[in-house]
């Protein structure tokens, strides 16, 4: 009887130990509140009556205002599952699966979407972690640590700039060089697309910290043979190939943090009409030659210093997209930003940022557009997981009036009007 009891106890202890070697954590964010926005600029639709006016080529001016109950102003609502299994010898298997949430979604499809991180990997103590799947890229990983506003979803951040937030979607913000035809390009605009956040099919290595330095390397590839390729006479391969390569360094010494990251994208699709009809595409003022074949280089650098009462931030970002078909077709965006964040009381924090930069589209023949941005906000923490927040952000972007009317034959006169807008939000965020 005693032997049976001892055997039963041993089996129970072994089962408990095995169970302790693996774990799954459920986590998430729910962010809801009041969101408002104002916008003045182009509507993004063709307006024949404005052709010939270099200040607003082919676009109608519009004023828009939205005030309603919204969501995800401070942080994108999400649900995630994170797991780890101890394999022994300091090695662990890891995984993350994450989905976006839409608390105000009217349908199941809009309320639950698997469109965020999903990866699996191995972690080794003393070395680092290797993971494969849809993951954050090096710039986002480091920008999330070095942005005073926490990379929120309101306009006004020069480094992590997005579209105006409203309860029903986003407003257009300055179309690209082809807006004379009422068509936005898939490269850059002055306000949007400061850098790409995530990439699928990605192998990523994040080292442990050595002498205060942590390194990140990433690579992604997706290729396929284009059976209908019609450009073999050019000597180019008929295989479509999309690659991403990135690297980042994170250095911490006492109260100082310095980071730098670079990521490069190359898209090559010889079967795309964009390649075979590049000249006609450009002359007609459409964006096809930019979307399927381009080189996209993005860089980021930042430094923070914690003074105790306040933490100071300085950031710089640059992005350049060049058409593989014609190197004279390009978009660039450069921005710098400073900010501070600090505690007003033990439970109230506040932050402020201001930034500026410029962008060009379609190459040197189009004048630069200059922009200025700012954000201010405050958080009141009811607990470690729940906080109330208020935030405000605004931008102002100059026009790049080209001086002549748009011509579909020569593609001359491409230009955009000046735009401005603001976001304001008050809400509650709960993390779990």
N, C-alpha and C positions, 0 to 999 in steps of 0.2 A: 504494500500500500504506500509506504514511504517512497519507494522507487518510482511509483506511478505519479505521486504528487511532485516529486523532484523533476521528473521528465516533463510534466505538464507546465511547471513553473519555468523550466528552461525554454520550452517552446514559446511560451508567452513572452519571455524576455527577449528572445530572438526576433519575434514578430514585431515587438515594440521598437527594437533597434533598427530593423529594416524599414519600418515606417518612418522613423526619424530621419533616415538618410535621404528622403525625397519630400518635397513640399510644393504646393501650388498656392499662390497668393492671388486673390481677386482684388483689383484696384480700379479706381476711376475718378472722374470729376463730373459734377453737375453744376452748370453755371447758367443762371437765368436772371432776368431783370428787365429794366427799362432801357431801351436803346433808341437814340435819335441821331439824325444826320441831316446835313445840308450840303448841297452841291451846286456849283455853277460852272458850266462848261459846255462841251459838245454832247449831243444826244447819241452820236454814233450812227445816225442814219443819214443817207444822202439827202441833200437839199439843193435842188437845181437852181433855186433863186439866189443862192450864195456863191455860185461859181463866178469867178472873176474878182472876188473879194479875198485878198491874200490873208486877211486876218481870220477867216473861217472857211477855208476851201472845202466845199462839198459837205458841210455839216451844219446842222441847225443848233443855235444856242439854246440852252435850256436851264431852268432853275428847278431844283427838286428838293423836297423836304419829306422826311419820314420820321414819325414818332410812334412807337408802339412797344408792346411787350416783346422782348427779344431774347437772345441766348448767346452764350459763348463769347461775350465781349472781352472778358479778362483771360479766360482759358477755354480752349476747345473742349466741349463735353465729350467724354469717352468712357469706355469700359474695357478693361484689360485683364488678361490672365498671364501671370508670370510664374514659371516653375523652375526648380533646380533639383538635381539628383546627384548625390555624392557617389562618385565612382571609385573612390579610394586613391591614395597616393597624392592627395592634393588636387585631383582632377574632378570636375563636376560637369554634368550635362545641363544646359540651360535652354529655356524657350520663352518666347513672348508672343502673344496673340492679342491684338488690340483693334477695337472697332470704334468708329465715331458714333456719337449719340446726338440725336436731335430732340431735345425735350419738348419742343413745340411742334414736332412733326405731325402732319395730318394723316400720314400713311405709314405702314410698316416699313416700306422701302426707304422712306426719308428719315425714319426714326432709328434705323439700325443698319449700318453699312460697314462691311469689312474693307476699309480703305486706308488703314493706318499700318502700324508695324506688325509683321508676322515673320518670325525667324527662329532658328534653332542653332545651337552651337556648343562649344566646349570651353571650359575655363580651367586654367592651370595656375595654381598659386606660385608666385614668383616669376611668372611669365606674362600672362594676360588672357584675353578672351578672343576666340575666333567664332564668328557667327555667319550664317548664310540665310538670305531672304530679303524681305522688304524692310529696310532700316533707314534710320536717320543718316544723313551724310555728315562729313566732318565739320563743315561750316555751321550747320544747325547745332550740333552737339556743343560747340564752343560758344556760339552766340547766345545760347540759352543760359550759359553761366556768366556772361559778361554784358548783359543788357539791363539797364536800370529799370525798365518797364516790364521786364519779364516776358518779352516777346508776345504782348497781348495782341488781340485781333482788331484793334482800332487803328484808324489812319493816324499819321503824325510821327511814325517811327521811320527815320531816313534809312536805317539799315535793314529793318524787317518790314518793308512797306507793303501793304496790301490794299484791297479795295475797301471802299466805304461800307461799313456794316449797317444793315437794317434788318427788320424782322422778316422781310420777304426776299432778301437777296442782296445784291450789290449793284451799285451804279457803275456805268462806264466812266473811266478816268483817262481821257487823253488817248486817242487811237494813235497808231504808229504812222509811218510815212505814207501809207497807202490809204489814208482816210479820205482822200479825194473821191474815192469810189465807195465810201461808206463801209469799208472792210478793214477790220483790225488785223494786224500781222500777228504771227505767233512767236515773234522775237521779244523785244522789250518795249515797254512804254516808259515814260519818264517816272511814273509813280510806282509801277508794279514790278514784280519779279526781280527783286534784289538778288536772290539766290534760290536754288532748288533745295527743298527740305529733305525729301526722301528719294530713294531709288530702289527699285525691285531688282531681283537677280543679282544681289550684291553680296560679295564676300568681304567681311570687315574684321580687321584685327585692331584691338585696343590693348595696349600694353599696361602692365602694372606701372606704378610710379617709381622711378629710379632717380635719386638725387633731385627730387622735385619736378621731374619731367615725365610727362605721359605722352605717348605717341599713338596716333591713329592712322591706319592705312585702309583704303577701301578700293574695290574694283568690281565693276558690273559689266556684263556682256550679254547681248542678245542678237543673234544673227539668223538669217534665213535666206534661202535661195529664191530669187525672184524669177519664176518660170516665164513671165511675160516680158522680160527685159528687152528693150529695143535699142540699147545704146552700146552694143558690143563693138561697133565700128570705132568707138572712141578709145578702145583698149582697156576700158574699165571692167572690173569684175561685175558679174550680175548678182552678187550676193549682198543683200542688205545687212548692214552691220551697225549696231549701236553700242557704244562703250562709254563707261564712266570710270574715271580714276581720281582718287582724292587722297589727301594727306593732311594731318593736323598735328600741332604741338601745343601742349599745355604746360606752362611752367609756373610753379607756385613757390614763393619764398616769403615766409612769415605773412605779412599783410598785403603783399604784392602778388598779382596774377597777370601774366602776359601770355597771350595766345596768338596763333597764326594758323591759317588753313587755306588750302587751295583745292579746287575740284574742277575737272575738265570733262566735257561731254563731246562726243562726236557722233553725229547721225549721218549715215550714208545709205541712200536708197536709190540705186541706178534705174529702177523700174518706174520711179515716180515721174509723173508728167512734169513735175517741177524741174527735173534735170533736162528732159528732152525739149522743153519749150521755155527755157529760162529767159531768153531775150524777149519773147512775146509776153511772157508773164510779167516781167518788170515794166515793159512799155505800157501794159494795160493797167498798171497800178494795183495789182493784186499781190497777195502775200505768199503764193505757193512756193516760190523759190527759197523761202526762209524756213518753212516748216519741216521738210523732209531731209535736207542736206545742209548741215551747219556744224561749225565748231563753236563751242560755248565754254569760255574760261571764266571762272569765278574765284575771287580771293577775298580774304577777310583777316583783319588784325585788330586786336583790342588789348587794353590794359585796364586793370582796376586796382584801387588802393583803398584799404579800409582804415579810415582815420578814427574809428570808434563811434563817434556820434553820426558821421556821414561816411558813405562809401562813394568814391568818385569813379566815373567810367569814361573811357575814351574809345571810340570805335571808328573803323574805316572799312569800306567795302567797295569792290570794283567788279564789274561784269562786262564782258564783251562777247557778242555773238557775231560770227562772220559766216557768210554763205560759202559753202564749198564750191558752188557753181561759179560765183563771181565774188572775188575778195573785196571788190568795191562796194558790196552791199553789206552793211554791218549796223549793229546797234550797240551802244555803250552806255553804261550807267556808273557813275562814281559818286560816292556819298561819304560824309563824315558826320560824327555825332558825339556830343558829350552829355553826361547826365550825372545826377546824384540821387541817392536813396538813403533814407535814415529813419530812425525811430523818433516819433514825437512823444509818445508815451510807451510803456512796455507792451501795449496792445495795439497801438496805432502807428503805422508806417506811412511814409509819403515819398513820392519820387517826382522828378522832373527831367525832361530831356529836350534838347534842341539840336537840330541837324540841318544840313544843307548839302546840295550837290547839283549835278547837271547830267543831262543825257543827250545823246544824238541818235538819230535814226536815219537809215539809208546812207550812211557814210558822211564824209566831210562836206558834201555839197549842201547839206541841210544844217542850218545854224543850231547851236545848242539850246536846250531848254533848261532853265535854272529853276530849282525848287527849294523851298524852305519848309521845315516841319517842326512841330513841337508836341509834347505830351505832358500832362500832369495828372496825378492820381493819388489816391489814398486808400489804404486797407485798414479796416477795424476788425481785429481777430476776436471772435466770440469764444473760440477754442483753437486748438492746434489744427483742427480740420475744417473749421467753418469760419468764413469771414464775409463781412459786408464790404462793398467797394464803390467808389465813385471815380470816374476817369473822363478826361477830355483830350482830344487830339485834333490837330488841324494841319492843313497843308495849303501852300500857295505855289502855283507853277506858272512860269512865264510862257508866252507863246513863242513860236520860232518863225514868225511871218517870213515867208520866202520872197515876198516882193512881187511875184507875178502870179497870174492865174494858173490853175492846174491845166496841163495839157496831156491828154491820153496818148499822144504820139511821142512826145519827148520826155514824159514823166516829170516835167518841170513844174515849179510852183507848189510842190508838196509842202504842207505846213499844218500846224495845229494852233488852236487858240489857247490863251491862258485859261487855266482852270483853278478853282479853289474849293475847299470843302472842309467839313468838320464832323467829328463824331463825339457824342457824349453818352455816358452810360452810368447806371446805378443798379447794382444787383447784389445777389448772394451767390457765393461759391462754396460748395462742399466737396471735400476730397475724402476718399475712403480706400 
